Structures are given as C-alpha cells and as structure tokens.
Amino acid sequence: MSRTNFDTLLEAGCHFGHLKRKWNPAMAPYIFMERNGIHIIDLHKTVAKIDEAAEALKQIAKSGKKVLFVATKKQAKQIVADKAQSVNMPYVIERWPGGMLTNFPTIRKAVKKMATIDKLTSDGTYSNLSKREVLQISRQRAKLDKTLGSIADLTRLPSALFVIDVMKEHIAVREANRLGIPVFAIVDTNSNPLDIDFVIPANDDATKSVEVILEACCAAMQEGLEERKAEKIDMEAAGEAPATRGKKKSTKARLDKSDEEAINAAKAAAFLKEDEEA
C-alpha cells in the first residue's frame, strides 16, 4: 500500500522545482519536464521514494533508535517541530550547532549544563545568589534551551538524519556522511542528491509540500513505534511462562544437588563406620 498518492502531492505543489538555470544536473533523473523556465518534478518517482524512505524510517523507529529531524528554514520550522514531537524524536529548527554530530560529547556537556542549572533552581541555590547572577544564569539557560532543548533526550548519536533542504543544511549532511549516518532528505531541483541515502525529490520551499511528505513518513514511524510496543507486551506475556519453567528447573536442580549431598554424606558415614569396625 502506498503511503501517499500522485494527486495529494500535486495538490500540495510538490512538483514545482526551481528555475532551469539554477538546476543541479544530478537531479535530471527526477525531473519530468520544464515549463515556463521552471523544472517540474516527476511525482510518480516522488511517491515511490516516499514509500521507500517511510519503510526504512519505520524499521528504525521499530528498533527503538532515534531519527534527528533538521530544518532551520522559516517555512518548515514549525511543521518539523510538531511532527518530530508527535513521534517523540529529536529535532533542530534553530541554528545547526556546528560539530553536533562530529563533536557530540561537547554538545552533550552543554545539554548537561542545562540540567545542572535546573538543579540549582530546584535545590534553592538561587536564593543565595544576587539578582544579577540569577539573571545571567537564566539568560544562559534560555539560550541553551533555544538551540539544544529539542535534543535534550538525545543521549547518543542518532541512527539517521531527516533533512529539509540539503543546500541550507549542508553542514549537517556533511557531518552525517563523515560518520556514516544515513541521510533522508527532501531534495529540490537545485540540490545535489549524491550525498543523500534516501532522496525524496520534491519542492522543499512550500510549507504544504513539506507537511504532506512529513505526514507520510511520521505515520510510518508511528506504526513502527506501535509495533515495537506490541512486541514488547507479547514478549513480556510470553516471558512469564519460560521464567516459571526456569524457576522449577532451578528448584529441581537444587533438589538434585541436595539429594546428591545426602547420598555423599551417607556414603561417608558408612565409610567411617567400616573404618571403626575394622
């Protein structure tokens, strides 16, 4: 079953590419035609690519791994934040913190700093500080929260990146490529698809276009998360029986052991008795 269809994508304006003179020749396989100096994307290929990407994202979510969503352009910010939150995934919608992937431990330190400031607030340390110090710390906390608040739960490197506009987020793409992290991306006609593992050829400037594609991908991820939950419940239910069997076995093993000890003790007693009689 297809995650989306030609008409939905057409209605959302996913087929509008950039001006012909701005194109990247590597996008040629995904371009259907040129009209009024603008490239038109082949939506049949987009539908197939969305299905391919959605299936891969579903498996990542099912295995309990994280996908980091990246979109710092104005049109996509809010949609990405909402969709990522709906599937409980981390996201970056402000400035991409340089070295976020390649220098991950430093980013984690900054996130821990936020937790430390929160601790100061809760344990009453603030009451011993001057107003100026409190203000400075609060500003620092707000600044950290703006850039790193959405990745506070990301304790290890993400298993994949989902990028809107690979030209704007080229640093994020480069870092992911360097670490071998697969990249899913909405790629427009002016971008280079060669560094992207899962290319979704579509208009990355229209809010509606981004929303339709993210909806299909996040729905697949939600399915993966629900399947993981169901499997966990089934395993726990099935796990009760083997655990009990194991318990019985260990009790039996203990009984066998005590029987063996009793026999050995009886043999030793008999041996001593024979010695005494002799």
Secondary structure, DSSP 8 states (H G I E B T S, - for coil): --SS-HHHHHHTTTTEEEEGGG--GGGGGGEEEEETTEEEE-HHHHHHHHHHHHHHHHHHHHTT--EEEE--SHHHHHHHHHHHHHTT--EE-S---TTTTTTHHHHHHHHHHHHHHHHHHHTTGGGGS-HHHHHHHHHHHHHHHHHHGGGTT--S--SEEEEE-TTTTHHHHHHHHHHT--EEEEE-TTS-GGG-SEEEES-SS-HHHHHHHHHHHHHHHHHHHHHHHHHHHHHHHHHHHHHHHHHHHHHHHHHHHHHHHHHHHHHHHHHHHHHHH-
